Amino acid sequence: MRLGVGLMAAAAIMAPATAHAADAPYAQAYAIVAADGTLQSSKNIASVTKYDTGKYCIAVDPSVTVTSSTPIQATARSGSRTISAYNWPNTECNNKATNTVTVFTFRASDGTRVDTQFYLTIP
């Protein structure tokens, strides 16, 4: 009996890790963006541009339609940060109207824009 349990435990440890692409199987698009604007992981994200401290423009792949009525979800990685995300044309992302999401990250204590890692999801 002990041998069987030991073999099952060894098999569980040796199981291969799941593929990274399975992080958001039901999302149309998602991104994990580093504080410096580097795209760490994504699905249907064309690019990320960091224009200034705490200001990011995310270009979504044309296969996903993003309009002002498309729901988006953004979460700051740090608990001491807040985040705002917009999916309509604005001067912050050079008035790009199609498939662009603007993200601002702030220090929660005083509202100062700061660079912060964040997650973005378009369901």
Backbone as XML, in Angstrom:
<?xml version="1.0"?>
<chain id="A" units="angstrom">
  <residue number="1" name="MET">
    <atom name="N" x="0.818" y="-1.183" z="0.000"/>
    <atom name="CA" x="0.000" y="0.000" z="0.000"/>
    <atom name="C" x="0.870" y="1.258" z="0.000"/>
  </residue>
  <residue number="2" name="ARG">
    <atom name="N" x="1.920" y="1.287" z="0.820"/>
    <atom name="CA" x="2.790" y="2.463" z="0.880"/>
    <atom name="C" x="3.488" y="2.696" z="-0.455"/>
  </residue>
  <residue number="3" name="LEU">
    <atom name="N" x="3.894" y="1.617" z="-1.115"/>
    <atom name="CA" x="4.565" y="1.733" z="-2.401"/>
    <atom name="C" x="3.648" y="2.381" z="-3.423"/>
  </residue>
  <residue number="4" name="GLY">
    <atom name="N" x="2.377" y="2.002" z="-3.437"/>
    <atom name="CA" x="1.402" y="2.567" z="-4.376"/>
    <atom name="C" x="1.221" y="4.058" z="-4.148"/>
  </residue>
  <residue number="5" name="VAL">
    <atom name="N" x="1.119" y="4.488" z="-2.915"/>
    <atom name="CA" x="0.966" y="5.906" z="-2.594"/>
    <atom name="C" x="2.212" y="6.669" z="-3.000"/>
  </residue>
  <residue number="6" name="GLY">
    <atom name="N" x="3.379" y="6.112" z="-2.737"/>
    <atom name="CA" x="4.639" y="6.753" z="-3.119"/>
    <atom name="C" x="4.759" y="6.913" z="-4.629"/>
  </residue>
  <residue number="7" name="LEU">
    <atom name="N" x="4.359" y="5.897" z="-5.396"/>
    <atom name="CA" x="4.410" y="5.989" z="-6.854"/>
    <atom name="C" x="3.441" y="7.034" z="-7.377"/>
  </residue>
  <residue number="8" name="MET">
    <atom name="N" x="2.257" y="7.128" z="-6.775"/>
    <atom name="CA" x="1.282" y="8.131" z="-7.212"/>
    <atom name="C" x="1.801" y="9.532" z="-6.914"/>
  </residue>
  <residue number="9" name="ALA">
    <atom name="N" x="2.441" y="9.732" z="-5.765"/>
    <atom name="CA" x="2.999" y="11.032" z="-5.420"/>
    <atom name="C" x="4.118" y="11.400" z="-6.378"/>
  </residue>
  <residue number="10" name="ALA">
    <atom name="N" x="4.971" y="10.441" z="-6.726"/>
    <atom name="CA" x="6.058" y="10.704" z="-7.666"/>
    <atom name="C" x="5.498" y="11.052" z="-9.040"/>
  </residue>
  <residue number="11" name="ALA">
    <atom name="N" x="4.449" y="10.397" z="-9.465"/>
    <atom name="CA" x="3.837" y="10.688" z="-10.763"/>
    <atom name="C" x="3.253" y="12.096" z="-10.777"/>
  </residue>
  <residue number="12" name="ALA">
    <atom name="N" x="2.659" y="12.515" z="-9.665"/>
    <atom name="CA" x="2.087" y="13.858" z="-9.592"/>
    <atom name="C" x="3.173" y="14.920" z="-9.684"/>
  </residue>
  <residue number="13" name="ILE">
    <atom name="N" x="4.310" y="14.701" z="-9.059"/>
    <atom name="CA" x="5.418" y="15.653" z="-9.092"/>
    <atom name="C" x="6.016" y="15.738" z="-10.488"/>
  </residue>
  <residue number="14" name="MET">
    <atom name="N" x="6.051" y="14.625" z="-11.211"/>
    <atom name="CA" x="6.680" y="14.583" z="-12.519"/>
    <atom name="C" x="5.741" y="15.033" z="-13.643"/>
  </residue>
  <residue number="15" name="ALA">
    <atom name="N" x="4.470" y="15.339" z="-13.335"/>
    <atom name="CA" x="3.526" y="15.742" z="-14.381"/>
    <atom name="C" x="3.998" y="17.034" z="-15.034"/>
  </residue>
  <residue number="16" name="PRO">
    <atom name="N" x="3.901" y="17.118" z="-16.355"/>
    <atom name="CA" x="4.355" y="18.322" z="-17.043"/>
    <atom name="C" x="3.480" y="19.518" z="-16.714"/>
  </residue>
  <residue number="17" name="ALA">
    <atom name="N" x="4.079" y="20.705" z="-16.749"/>
    <atom name="CA" x="3.340" y="21.934" z="-16.498"/>
    <atom name="C" x="2.396" y="22.201" z="-17.668"/>
  </residue>
  <residue number="18" name="THR">
    <atom name="N" x="1.298" y="22.902" z="-17.383"/>
    <atom name="CA" x="0.358" y="23.232" z="-18.447"/>
    <atom name="C" x="0.931" y="24.345" z="-19.318"/>
  </residue>
  <residue number="19" name="ALA">
    <atom name="N" x="0.441" y="24.426" z="-20.534"/>
    <atom name="CA" x="0.925" y="25.433" z="-21.477"/>
    <atom name="C" x="0.543" y="26.829" z="-21.016"/>
  </residue>
  <residue number="20" name="HIS">
    <atom name="N" x="1.431" y="27.797" z="-21.228"/>
    <atom name="CA" x="1.205" y="29.170" z="-20.798"/>
    <atom name="C" x="0.036" y="29.807" z="-21.532"/>
  </residue>
  <residue number="21" name="ALA">
    <atom name="N" x="-0.291" y="29.357" z="-22.732"/>
    <atom name="CA" x="-1.378" y="29.930" z="-23.521"/>
    <atom name="C" x="-2.744" y="29.683" z="-22.883"/>
  </residue>
  <residue number="22" name="ALA">
    <atom name="N" x="-2.832" y="28.810" z="-21.914"/>
    <atom name="CA" x="-4.109" y="28.492" z="-21.276"/>
    <atom name="C" x="-4.454" y="29.453" z="-20.145"/>
  </residue>
  <residue number="23" name="ASP">
    <atom name="N" x="-3.706" y="30.523" z="-19.967"/>
    <atom name="CA" x="-3.957" y="31.469" z="-18.876"/>
    <atom name="C" x="-5.331" y="32.134" z="-18.948"/>
  </residue>
  <residue number="24" name="ALA">
    <atom name="N" x="-5.847" y="32.381" z="-20.125"/>
    <atom name="CA" x="-7.140" y="33.051" z="-20.279"/>
    <atom name="C" x="-7.918" y="32.435" z="-21.441"/>
  </residue>
  <residue number="25" name="PRO">
    <atom name="N" x="-8.322" y="31.193" z="-21.308"/>
    <atom name="CA" x="-8.958" y="30.510" z="-22.436"/>
    <atom name="C" x="-10.280" y="31.123" z="-22.873"/>
  </residue>
  <residue number="26" name="TYR">
    <atom name="N" x="-10.978" y="31.875" z="-22.010"/>
    <atom name="CA" x="-12.269" y="32.444" z="-22.369"/>
    <atom name="C" x="-12.187" y="33.934" z="-22.687"/>
  </residue>
  <residue number="27" name="ALA">
    <atom name="N" x="-11.017" y="34.510" z="-22.624"/>
    <atom name="CA" x="-10.847" y="35.930" z="-22.946"/>
    <atom name="C" x="-10.580" y="36.094" z="-24.439"/>
  </residue>
  <residue number="28" name="GLN">
    <atom name="N" x="-11.110" y="37.176" z="-25.016"/>
    <atom name="CA" x="-10.773" y="37.499" z="-26.398"/>
    <atom name="C" x="-9.322" y="37.970" z="-26.479"/>
  </residue>
  <residue number="29" name="ALA">
    <atom name="N" x="-8.913" y="38.730" z="-25.450"/>
    <atom name="CA" x="-7.543" y="39.240" z="-25.399"/>
    <atom name="C" x="-7.152" y="39.452" z="-23.941"/>
  </residue>
  <residue number="30" name="TYR">
    <atom name="N" x="-5.856" y="39.291" z="-23.656"/>
    <atom name="CA" x="-5.346" y="39.601" z="-22.325"/>
    <atom name="C" x="-3.885" y="39.976" z="-22.436"/>
  </residue>
  <residue number="31" name="ALA">
    <atom name="N" x="-3.412" y="40.685" z="-21.422"/>
    <atom name="CA" x="-1.996" y="41.048" z="-21.377"/>
    <atom name="C" x="-1.533" y="41.099" z="-19.931"/>
  </residue>
  <residue number="32" name="ILE">
    <atom name="N" x="-0.310" y="40.669" z="-19.738"/>
    <atom name="CA" x="0.398" y="40.932" z="-18.488"/>
    <atom name="C" x="1.513" y="41.882" z="-18.894"/>
  </residue>
  <residue number="33" name="VAL">
    <atom name="N" x="1.473" y="43.101" z="-18.344"/>
    <atom name="CA" x="2.403" y="44.147" z="-18.747"/>
    <atom name="C" x="3.292" y="44.508" z="-17.565"/>
  </residue>
  <residue number="34" name="ALA">
    <atom name="N" x="4.604" y="44.515" z="-17.791"/>
    <atom name="CA" x="5.568" y="44.890" z="-16.756"/>
    <atom name="C" x="5.523" y="46.403" z="-16.542"/>
  </residue>
  <residue number="35" name="ALA">
    <atom name="N" x="6.042" y="46.845" z="-15.425"/>
    <atom name="CA" x="6.056" y="48.268" z="-15.103"/>
    <atom name="C" x="6.769" y="49.101" z="-16.169"/>
  </residue>
  <residue number="36" name="ASP">
    <atom name="N" x="7.763" y="48.508" z="-16.829"/>
    <atom name="CA" x="8.499" y="49.246" z="-17.869"/>
    <atom name="C" x="7.819" y="49.183" z="-19.236"/>
  </residue>
  <residue number="37" name="GLY">
    <atom name="N" x="6.633" y="48.570" z="-19.310"/>
    <atom name="CA" x="5.885" y="48.488" z="-20.559"/>
    <atom name="C" x="6.153" y="47.234" z="-21.369"/>
  </residue>
  <residue number="38" name="THR">
    <atom name="N" x="7.015" y="46.362" z="-20.882"/>
    <atom name="CA" x="7.309" y="45.110" z="-21.578"/>
    <atom name="C" x="6.104" y="44.182" z="-21.496"/>
  </residue>
  <residue number="39" name="LEU">
    <atom name="N" x="5.725" y="43.613" z="-22.620"/>
    <atom name="CA" x="4.631" y="42.657" z="-22.668"/>
    <atom name="C" x="5.169" y="41.307" z="-22.218"/>
  </residue>
  <residue number="40" name="GLN">
    <atom name="N" x="4.731" y="40.832" z="-21.049"/>
    <atom name="CA" x="5.254" y="39.594" z="-20.483"/>
    <atom name="C" x="4.508" y="38.359" z="-20.962"/>
  </residue>
  <residue number="41" name="SER">
    <atom name="N" x="3.227" y="38.497" z="-21.174"/>
    <atom name="CA" x="2.409" y="37.400" z="-21.667"/>
    <atom name="C" x="1.183" y="38.031" z="-22.305"/>
  </residue>
  <residue number="42" name="SER">
    <atom name="N" x="0.663" y="37.385" z="-23.361"/>
    <atom name="CA" x="-0.488" y="38.009" z="-24.015"/>
    <atom name="C" x="-1.242" y="37.033" z="-24.893"/>
  </residue>
  <residue number="43" name="LYS">
    <atom name="N" x="-2.417" y="37.473" z="-25.252"/>
    <atom name="CA" x="-3.256" y="36.791" z="-26.232"/>
    <atom name="C" x="-3.954" y="37.898" z="-27.023"/>
  </residue>
  <residue number="44" name="ASN">
    <atom name="N" x="-3.750" y="37.931" z="-28.321"/>
    <atom name="CA" x="-4.358" y="38.910" z="-29.215"/>
    <atom name="C" x="-4.024" y="40.366" z="-28.852"/>
  </residue>
  <residue number="45" name="ILE">
    <atom name="N" x="-2.811" y="40.591" z="-28.389"/>
    <atom name="CA" x="-2.312" y="41.947" z="-28.145"/>
    <atom name="C" x="-1.222" y="42.210" z="-29.165"/>
  </residue>
  <residue number="46" name="ALA">
    <atom name="N" x="-1.383" y="43.293" z="-29.941"/>
    <atom name="CA" x="-0.399" y="43.612" z="-30.985"/>
    <atom name="C" x="0.845" y="44.265" z="-30.403"/>
  </residue>
  <residue number="47" name="SER">
    <atom name="N" x="0.660" y="45.205" z="-29.444"/>
    <atom name="CA" x="1.818" y="45.889" z="-28.867"/>
    <atom name="C" x="1.409" y="46.670" z="-27.633"/>
  </residue>
  <residue number="48" name="VAL">
    <atom name="N" x="2.423" y="47.040" z="-26.855"/>
    <atom name="CA" x="2.254" y="47.945" z="-25.712"/>
    <atom name="C" x="3.285" y="49.047" z="-25.865"/>
  </residue>
  <residue number="49" name="THR">
    <atom name="N" x="2.835" y="50.283" z="-25.706"/>
    <atom name="CA" x="3.749" y="51.424" z="-25.737"/>
    <atom name="C" x="3.597" y="52.171" z="-24.432"/>
  </residue>
  <residue number="50" name="LYS">
    <atom name="N" x="4.721" y="52.401" z="-23.751"/>
    <atom name="CA" x="4.720" y="53.186" z="-22.514"/>
    <atom name="C" x="5.151" y="54.597" z="-22.895"/>
  </residue>
  <residue number="51" name="TYR">
    <atom name="N" x="4.203" y="55.538" z="-22.827"/>
    <atom name="CA" x="4.475" y="56.899" z="-23.270"/>
    <atom name="C" x="5.066" y="57.784" z="-22.182"/>
  </residue>
  <residue number="52" name="ASP">
    <atom name="N" x="4.749" y="57.464" z="-20.923"/>
    <atom name="CA" x="5.190" y="58.327" z="-19.823"/>
    <atom name="C" x="5.052" y="57.523" z="-18.536"/>
  </residue>
  <residue number="53" name="THR">
    <atom name="N" x="5.422" y="58.106" z="-17.432"/>
    <atom name="CA" x="5.286" y="57.437" z="-16.149"/>
    <atom name="C" x="3.830" y="57.062" z="-15.920"/>
  </residue>
  <residue number="54" name="GLY">
    <atom name="N" x="3.573" y="55.774" z="-15.731"/>
    <atom name="CA" x="2.234" y="55.292" z="-15.439"/>
    <atom name="C" x="1.240" y="55.420" z="-16.573"/>
  </residue>
  <residue number="55" name="LYS">
    <atom name="N" x="1.687" y="55.593" z="-17.812"/>
    <atom name="CA" x="0.783" y="55.747" z="-18.955"/>
    <atom name="C" x="1.159" y="54.757" z="-20.046"/>
  </residue>
  <residue number="56" name="TYR">
    <atom name="N" x="0.231" y="53.852" z="-20.378"/>
    <atom name="CA" x="0.468" y="52.779" z="-21.329"/>
    <atom name="C" x="-0.637" y="52.767" z="-22.386"/>
  </residue>
  <residue number="57" name="CYS">
    <atom name="N" x="-0.274" y="52.492" z="-23.620"/>
    <atom name="CA" x="-1.237" y="52.322" z="-24.709"/>
    <atom name="C" x="-1.098" y="50.897" z="-25.228"/>
  </residue>
  <residue number="58" name="ILE">
    <atom name="N" x="-2.193" y="50.165" z="-25.180"/>
    <atom name="CA" x="-2.191" y="48.771" z="-25.593"/>
    <atom name="C" x="-2.953" y="48.660" z="-26.911"/>
  </residue>
  <residue number="59" name="ALA">
    <atom name="N" x="-2.278" y="48.193" z="-27.953"/>
    <atom name="CA" x="-2.907" y="47.967" z="-29.244"/>
    <atom name="C" x="-3.381" y="46.522" z="-29.290"/>
  </residue>
  <residue number="60" name="VAL">
    <atom name="N" x="-4.679" y="46.347" z="-29.473"/>
    <atom name="CA" x="-5.279" y="45.026" z="-29.518"/>
    <atom name="C" x="-5.289" y="44.543" z="-30.966"/>
  </residue>
  <residue number="61" name="ASP">
    <atom name="N" x="-5.032" y="43.264" z="-31.153"/>
    <atom name="CA" x="-5.025" y="42.664" z="-32.485"/>
    <atom name="C" x="-6.338" y="42.943" z="-33.214"/>
  </residue>
  <residue number="62" name="PRO">
    <atom name="N" x="-6.285" y="43.212" z="-34.530"/>
    <atom name="CA" x="-7.510" y="43.489" z="-35.289"/>
    <atom name="C" x="-8.545" y="42.360" z="-35.286"/>
  </residue>
  <residue number="63" name="SER">
    <atom name="N" x="-8.156" y="41.161" z="-34.913"/>
    <atom name="CA" x="-9.121" y="40.057" z="-34.845"/>
    <atom name="C" x="-10.119" y="40.245" z="-33.709"/>
  </residue>
  <residue number="64" name="VAL">
    <atom name="N" x="-9.838" y="41.168" z="-32.783"/>
    <atom name="CA" x="-10.715" y="41.490" z="-31.661"/>
    <atom name="C" x="-11.172" y="42.936" z="-31.850"/>
  </residue>
  <residue number="65" name="THR">
    <atom name="N" x="-12.466" y="43.150" z="-31.858"/>
    <atom name="CA" x="-12.987" y="44.505" z="-32.016"/>
    <atom name="C" x="-13.150" y="45.154" z="-30.646"/>
  </residue>
  <residue number="66" name="VAL">
    <atom name="N" x="-12.465" y="46.270" z="-30.455"/>
    <atom name="CA" x="-12.562" y="47.023" z="-29.209"/>
    <atom name="C" x="-13.187" y="48.374" z="-29.537"/>
  </residue>
  <residue number="67" name="THR">
    <atom name="N" x="-14.356" y="48.628" z="-28.949"/>
    <atom name="CA" x="-15.031" y="49.912" z="-29.111"/>
    <atom name="C" x="-15.277" y="50.495" z="-27.722"/>
  </residue>
  <residue number="68" name="SER">
    <atom name="N" x="-15.877" y="51.670" z="-27.672"/>
    <atom name="CA" x="-16.138" y="52.295" z="-26.376"/>
    <atom name="C" x="-17.129" y="51.499" z="-25.539"/>
  </residue>
  <residue number="69" name="SER">
    <atom name="N" x="-17.867" y="50.573" z="-26.151"/>
    <atom name="CA" x="-18.824" y="49.759" z="-25.396"/>
    <atom name="C" x="-18.285" y="48.369" z="-25.048"/>
  </residue>
  <residue number="70" name="THR">
    <atom name="N" x="-17.057" y="48.069" z="-25.450"/>
    <atom name="CA" x="-16.463" y="46.776" z="-25.134"/>
    <atom name="C" x="-16.042" y="46.753" z="-23.666"/>
  </residue>
  <residue number="71" name="PRO">
    <atom name="N" x="-16.466" y="45.742" z="-22.891"/>
    <atom name="CA" x="-16.024" y="45.690" z="-21.493"/>
    <atom name="C" x="-14.535" y="45.367" z="-21.422"/>
  </residue>
  <residue number="72" name="ILE">
    <atom name="N" x="-13.850" y="46.017" z="-20.511"/>
    <atom name="CA" x="-12.437" y="45.720" z="-20.258"/>
    <atom name="C" x="-12.239" y="45.632" z="-18.752"/>
  </residue>
  <residue number="73" name="GLN">
    <atom name="N" x="-11.229" y="44.893" z="-18.364"/>
    <atom name="CA" x="-10.914" y="44.745" z="-16.948"/>
    <atom name="C" x="-9.417" y="44.920" z="-16.793"/>
  </residue>
  <residue number="74" name="ALA">
    <atom name="N" x="-9.005" y="45.792" z="-15.874"/>
    <atom name="CA" x="-7.579" y="46.015" z="-15.622"/>
    <atom name="C" x="-7.334" y="45.937" z="-14.121"/>
  </residue>
  <residue number="75" name="THR">
    <atom name="N" x="-6.262" y="45.265" z="-13.745"/>
    <atom name="CA" x="-5.915" y="45.080" z="-12.338"/>
    <atom name="C" x="-4.444" y="45.377" z="-12.139"/>
  </residue>
  <residue number="76" name="ALA">
    <atom name="N" x="-4.140" y="46.238" z="-11.176"/>
    <atom name="CA" x="-2.743" y="46.520" z="-10.829"/>
    <atom name="C" x="-2.191" y="45.347" z="-10.044"/>
  </residue>
  <residue number="77" name="ARG">
    <atom name="N" x="-0.941" y="45.016" z="-10.278"/>
    <atom name="CA" x="-0.309" y="43.876" z="-9.610"/>
    <atom name="C" x="-0.022" y="44.175" z="-8.137"/>
  </residue>
  <residue number="78" name="SER">
    <atom name="N" x="0.213" y="45.438" z="-7.822"/>
    <atom name="CA" x="0.532" y="45.826" z="-6.452"/>
    <atom name="C" x="-0.720" y="46.284" z="-5.726"/>
  </residue>
  <residue number="79" name="GLY">
    <atom name="N" x="-0.855" y="45.881" z="-4.479"/>
    <atom name="CA" x="-2.005" y="46.289" z="-3.684"/>
    <atom name="C" x="-2.015" y="47.760" z="-3.333"/>
  </residue>
  <residue number="80" name="SER">
    <atom name="N" x="-0.878" y="48.441" z="-3.449"/>
    <atom name="CA" x="-0.809" y="49.861" z="-3.102"/>
    <atom name="C" x="-0.949" y="50.746" z="-4.336"/>
  </residue>
  <residue number="81" name="ARG">
    <atom name="N" x="-1.500" y="50.201" z="-5.416"/>
    <atom name="CA" x="-1.671" y="50.935" z="-6.666"/>
    <atom name="C" x="-3.135" y="50.913" z="-7.094"/>
  </residue>
  <residue number="82" name="THR">
    <atom name="N" x="-3.532" y="51.929" z="-7.834"/>
    <atom name="CA" x="-4.846" y="51.943" z="-8.457"/>
    <atom name="C" x="-4.635" y="52.040" z="-9.962"/>
  </residue>
  <residue number="83" name="ILE">
    <atom name="N" x="-5.674" y="51.747" z="-10.722"/>
    <atom name="CA" x="-5.528" y="51.689" z="-12.164"/>
    <atom name="C" x="-6.805" y="52.194" z="-12.825"/>
  </residue>
  <residue number="84" name="SER">
    <atom name="N" x="-6.650" y="52.864" z="-13.949"/>
    <atom name="CA" x="-7.773" y="53.299" z="-14.777"/>
    <atom name="C" x="-7.492" y="52.837" z="-16.198"/>
  </residue>
  <residue number="85" name="ALA">
    <atom name="N" x="-8.525" y="52.351" z="-16.877"/>
    <atom name="CA" x="-8.372" y="51.894" z="-18.259"/>
    <atom name="C" x="-9.508" y="52.469" z="-19.097"/>
  </residue>
  <residue number="86" name="TYR">
    <atom name="N" x="-9.159" y="52.947" z="-20.286"/>
    <atom name="CA" x="-10.130" y="53.568" z="-21.190"/>
    <atom name="C" x="-10.022" y="52.916" z="-22.563"/>
  </residue>
  <residue number="87" name="ASN">
    <atom name="N" x="-11.159" y="52.703" z="-23.194"/>
    <atom name="CA" x="-11.155" y="52.113" z="-24.532"/>
    <atom name="C" x="-11.898" y="53.001" z="-25.519"/>
  </residue>
  <residue number="88" name="TRP">
    <atom name="N" x="-11.630" y="54.302" z="-25.445"/>
    <atom name="CA" x="-12.156" y="55.243" z="-26.423"/>
    <atom name="C" x="-11.035" y="56.192" z="-26.820"/>
  </residue>
  <residue number="89" name="PRO">
    <atom name="N" x="-11.170" y="56.855" z="-27.968"/>
    <atom name="CA" x="-10.098" y="57.741" z="-28.444"/>
    <atom name="C" x="-9.804" y="58.838" z="-27.424"/>
  </residue>
  <residue number="90" name="ASN">
    <atom name="N" x="-8.526" y="59.091" z="-27.188"/>
    <atom name="CA" x="-8.126" y="60.158" z="-26.276"/>
    <atom name="C" x="-6.737" y="60.650" z="-26.667"/>
  </residue>
  <residue number="91" name="THR">
    <atom name="N" x="-6.394" y="61.813" z="-26.207"/>
    <atom name="CA" x="-5.110" y="62.408" z="-26.575"/>
    <atom name="C" x="-3.936" y="61.641" z="-25.971"/>
  </residue>
  <residue number="92" name="GLU">
    <atom name="N" x="-4.177" y="60.905" z="-24.901"/>
    <atom name="CA" x="-3.093" y="60.184" z="-24.233"/>
    <atom name="C" x="-2.457" y="59.118" z="-25.123"/>
  </residue>
  <residue number="93" name="CYS">
    <atom name="N" x="-3.250" y="58.534" z="-26.017"/>
    <atom name="CA" x="-2.718" y="57.528" z="-26.952"/>
    <atom name="C" x="-2.809" y="58.044" z="-28.385"/>
  </residue>
  <residue number="94" name="ASN">
    <atom name="N" x="-2.534" y="59.309" z="-28.565"/>
    <atom name="CA" x="-2.503" y="59.940" z="-29.890"/>
    <atom name="C" x="-3.816" y="59.792" z="-30.648"/>
  </residue>
  <residue number="95" name="ASN">
    <atom name="N" x="-4.935" y="59.815" z="-29.925"/>
    <atom name="CA" x="-6.281" y="59.736" z="-30.514"/>
    <atom name="C" x="-6.506" y="58.493" z="-31.363"/>
  </residue>
  <residue number="96" name="LYS">
    <atom name="N" x="-5.820" y="57.416" z="-31.046"/>
    <atom name="CA" x="-6.064" y="56.162" z="-31.762"/>
    <atom name="C" x="-7.453" y="55.667" z="-31.386"/>
  </residue>
  <residue number="97" name="ALA">
    <atom name="N" x="-8.295" y="55.533" z="-32.369"/>
    <atom name="CA" x="-9.689" y="55.196" z="-32.111"/>
    <atom name="C" x="-9.963" y="53.699" z="-32.178"/>
  </residue>
  <residue number="98" name="THR">
    <atom name="N" x="-9.223" y="52.992" z="-32.977"/>
    <atom name="CA" x="-9.539" y="51.592" z="-33.214"/>
    <atom name="C" x="-8.626" y="50.672" z="-32.418"/>
  </residue>
  <residue number="99" name="ASN">
    <atom name="N" x="-9.237" y="49.777" z="-31.658"/>
    <atom name="CA" x="-8.522" y="48.705" z="-30.967"/>
    <atom name="C" x="-7.364" y="49.171" z="-30.095"/>
  </residue>
  <residue number="100" name="THR">
    <atom name="N" x="-7.580" y="50.239" z="-29.357"/>
    <atom name="CA" x="-6.562" y="50.733" z="-28.435"/>
    <atom name="C" x="-7.162" y="50.900" z="-27.046"/>
  </residue>
  <residue number="101" name="VAL">
    <atom name="N" x="-6.422" y="50.466" z="-26.031"/>
    <atom name="CA" x="-6.822" y="50.651" z="-24.642"/>
    <atom name="C" x="-5.741" y="51.482" z="-23.967"/>
  </residue>
  <residue number="102" name="THR">
    <atom name="N" x="-6.156" y="52.547" z="-23.284"/>
    <atom name="CA" x="-5.235" y="53.404" z="-22.533"/>
    <atom name="C" x="-5.306" y="53.011" z="-21.066"/>
  </residue>
  <residue number="103" name="VAL">
    <atom name="N" x="-4.148" y="52.798" z="-20.447"/>
    <atom name="CA" x="-4.100" y="52.409" z="-19.037"/>
    <atom name="C" x="-3.233" y="53.405" z="-18.278"/>
  </residue>
  <residue number="104" name="PHE">
    <atom name="N" x="-3.756" y="53.871" z="-17.136"/>
    <atom name="CA" x="-3.007" y="54.724" z="-16.224"/>
    <atom name="C" x="-2.862" y="53.990" z="-14.899"/>
  </residue>
  <residue number="105" name="THR">
    <atom name="N" x="-1.676" y="54.038" z="-14.306"/>
    <atom name="CA" x="-1.460" y="53.417" z="-13.001"/>
    <atom name="C" x="-1.012" y="54.499" z="-12.015"/>
  </residue>
  <residue number="106" name="PHE">
    <atom name="N" x="-1.539" y="54.413" z="-10.780"/>
    <atom name="CA" x="-1.325" y="55.447" z="-9.773"/>
    <atom name="C" x="-0.917" y="54.843" z="-8.436"/>
  </residue>
  <residue number="107" name="ARG">
    <atom name="N" x="-0.210" y="55.626" z="-7.636"/>
    <atom name="CA" x="0.047" y="55.273" z="-6.236"/>
    <atom name="C" x="-1.246" y="55.565" z="-5.487"/>
  </residue>
  <residue number="108" name="ALA">
    <atom name="N" x="-1.762" y="54.589" z="-4.762"/>
    <atom name="CA" x="-3.058" y="54.731" z="-4.092"/>
    <atom name="C" x="-3.039" y="55.814" z="-3.015"/>
  </residue>
  <residue number="109" name="SER">
    <atom name="N" x="-1.931" y="56.011" z="-2.352"/>
    <atom name="CA" x="-1.890" y="56.939" z="-1.221"/>
    <atom name="C" x="-2.033" y="58.404" z="-1.615"/>
  </residue>
  <residue number="110" name="ASP">
    <atom name="N" x="-1.546" y="58.775" z="-2.807"/>
    <atom name="CA" x="-1.601" y="60.196" z="-3.173"/>
    <atom name="C" x="-2.024" y="60.469" z="-4.612"/>
  </residue>
  <residue number="111" name="GLY">
    <atom name="N" x="-2.319" y="59.435" z="-5.391"/>
    <atom name="CA" x="-2.790" y="59.617" z="-6.755"/>
    <atom name="C" x="-1.726" y="59.969" z="-7.772"/>
  </residue>
  <residue number="112" name="THR">
    <atom name="N" x="-0.457" y="59.908" z="-7.390"/>
    <atom name="CA" x="0.636" y="60.189" z="-8.316"/>
    <atom name="C" x="0.777" y="59.042" z="-9.312"/>
  </residue>
  <residue number="113" name="ARG">
    <atom name="N" x="0.930" y="59.384" z="-10.595"/>
    <atom name="CA" x="1.152" y="58.317" z="-11.586"/>
    <atom name="C" x="2.502" y="57.665" z="-11.330"/>
  </residue>
  <residue number="114" name="VAL">
    <atom name="N" x="2.498" y="56.336" z="-11.310"/>
    <atom name="CA" x="3.714" y="55.541" z="-11.115"/>
    <atom name="C" x="3.682" y="54.351" z="-12.063"/>
  </residue>
  <residue number="115" name="ASP">
    <atom name="N" x="4.851" y="53.845" z="-12.406"/>
    <atom name="CA" x="4.956" y="52.649" z="-13.239"/>
    <atom name="C" x="4.604" y="51.432" z="-12.391"/>
  </residue>
  <residue number="116" name="THR">
    <atom name="N" x="3.720" y="50.584" z="-12.906"/>
    <atom name="CA" x="3.237" y="49.431" z="-12.155"/>
    <atom name="C" x="2.922" y="48.286" z="-13.113"/>
  </residue>
  <residue number="117" name="GLN">
    <atom name="N" x="3.252" y="47.080" z="-12.736"/>
    <atom name="CA" x="2.845" y="45.910" z="-13.511"/>
    <atom name="C" x="1.335" y="45.766" z="-13.394"/>
  </residue>
  <residue number="118" name="PHE">
    <atom name="N" x="0.678" y="45.351" z="-14.496"/>
    <atom name="CA" x="-0.768" y="45.180" z="-14.450"/>
    <atom name="C" x="-1.223" y="44.076" z="-15.404"/>
  </residue>
  <residue number="119" name="TYR">
    <atom name="N" x="-2.479" y="43.684" z="-15.200"/>
    <atom name="CA" x="-3.148" y="42.701" z="-16.037"/>
    <atom name="C" x="-4.298" y="43.395" z="-16.762"/>
  </residue>
  <residue number="120" name="LEU">
    <atom name="N" x="-4.500" y="43.067" z="-18.018"/>
    <atom name="CA" x="-5.605" y="43.617" z="-18.803"/>
    <atom name="C" x="-6.341" y="42.445" z="-19.445"/>
  </residue>
  <residue number="121" name="THR">
    <atom name="N" x="-7.666" y="42.445" z="-19.345"/>
    <atom name="CA" x="-8.469" y="41.382" z="-19.937"/>
    <atom name="C" x="-9.628" y="41.981" z="-20.716"/>
  </residue>
  <residue number="122" name="ILE">
    <atom name="N" x="-9.870" y="41.459" z="-21.899"/>
    <atom name="CA" x="-11.046" y="41.796" z="-22.689"/>
    <atom name="C" x="-11.831" y="40.492" z="-22.835"/>
  </residue>
  <residue number="123" name="PRO">
    <atom name="N" x="-12.959" y="40.393" z="-22.094"/>
    <atom name="CA" x="-13.707" y="39.134" z="-22.091"/>
    <atom name="C" x="-14.398" y="38.840" z="-23.418"/>
  </residue>
</chain>
